[in-house]
Each structure stands twice: as structure tokens, then as C-alpha cells.
Amino acid sequence: MTQDSNKPAPLFLDNKEAADFLKISPRTLEKRRVIGGGPRFRKFGRRVVYAIADLEAWANARICDNTSDANYNDLV
């Protein structure tokens, strides 16, 4: 995502932008909204958006050192 140097960084990303940010499929985010386990999101009318801070927090909660980590298999 390239930013114009005069524009502030966005606070919220739509589903496709959030998926691009996380390098996952937009469909994966949609599925996680329904069954749980995804990043926190906000709904403004029919529009779903993700705060960048929430995406980073969700990604950081999935840090593993190796496949023997106790929570490795719990992460979906």
C-alpha cells in the first residue's frame, strides 16, 4: 500500500485492505468474522472495517518460536 506523503496513514482498512495488510485471503477474514478467531472489527452500517492497531495486535498474538510452542496447534 503506497501512501501519498501528504496524507496521514489510514486508521481503518476495509476487508480487502486488511487482508492485504495481513497477507491472507479476504475470504479468510470474512470467515473469521462469522466463526470467531479473527481480528476485532468495527461495523458502520453495512461497512466492516478493521483498525490497523487491532490487526497488529491479532497478528502479534500469533507469534510462535517453533512448532513445539504450546499454543501452536490452537492458532487457526
C-alpha positions as CSV (number, residue, x, y, z in Angstrom):
1,M,0.0,0.0,0.0
2,T,1.7,3.2,-1.1
3,Q,0.9,6.4,0.8
4,D,0.9,9.9,-0.5
5,S,3.5,11.7,1.7
6,N,1.0,14.5,2.4
7,K,-1.8,12.2,3.5
8,P,-2.0,10.7,7.0
9,A,-2.0,6.9,7.3
10,P,-5.5,5.5,7.4
11,L,-6.9,4.5,10.8
12,F,-9.2,1.9,9.3
13,L,-8.9,-0.6,6.4
14,D,-11.7,-2.3,4.6
15,N,-11.8,-6.1,4.3
16,K,-9.6,-6.3,1.2
17,E,-7.1,-3.8,2.5
18,A,-6.9,-5.6,5.9
19,A,-6.4,-9.0,4.1
20,D,-3.6,-7.4,2.0
21,F,-2.1,-6.0,5.2
22,L,-2.1,-9.4,6.9
23,K,-1.1,-11.2,3.6
24,I,-4.2,-13.5,3.9
25,S,-7.3,-14.0,1.8
26,P,-10.2,-11.6,2.2
27,R,-12.4,-14.7,2.5
28,T,-10.4,-15.8,5.5
29,L,-11.3,-12.6,7.3
30,E,-14.9,-12.9,6.3
31,K,-15.0,-16.5,7.7
32,R,-13.3,-15.5,10.9
33,R,-15.9,-12.7,11.5
34,V,-18.6,-15.4,11.4
35,I,-17.0,-18.3,13.3
36,G,-14.6,-16.2,15.5
37,G,-10.9,-16.2,15.9
38,G,-10.2,-13.2,13.7
39,P,-9.1,-9.7,14.5
40,R,-11.5,-7.3,16.1
41,F,-13.6,-5.3,13.6
42,R,-16.0,-2.4,13.5
43,K,-19.3,-2.2,11.7
44,F,-20.5,1.1,10.4
45,G,-23.9,0.4,8.9
46,R,-23.2,-2.3,6.3
47,R,-19.5,-1.4,6.1
48,V,-16.9,-3.6,8.0
49,V,-13.6,-2.0,8.8
50,Y,-10.5,-3.0,10.8
51,A,-8.3,-0.7,12.8
52,I,-4.6,-1.2,12.0
53,A,-3.8,-1.4,15.7
54,D,-6.3,-4.4,16.0
55,L,-4.8,-6.1,13.0
56,E,-1.3,-5.8,14.5
57,A,-2.5,-7.0,17.9
58,W,-4.2,-10.0,16.4
59,A,-1.0,-10.8,14.4
60,N,1.2,-10.3,17.4
61,A,-0.9,-12.7,19.5
62,R,0.1,-15.4,17.0
63,I,3.8,-15.3,17.5
64,C,5.4,-18.7,17.8
65,D,9.1,-19.5,18.2
66,N,8.7,-23.0,16.8
67,T,6.1,-25.7,16.1
68,S,6.6,-27.1,19.6
69,D,5.1,-24.0,21.2
70,A,2.2,-25.0,23.5
71,N,-0.3,-22.7,21.6
72,Y,0.9,-23.5,18.1
73,N,-1.9,-26.0,17.3
74,D,-4.5,-23.8,18.9
75,L,-3.9,-21.0,16.4
76,V,-6.2,-21.1,13.4
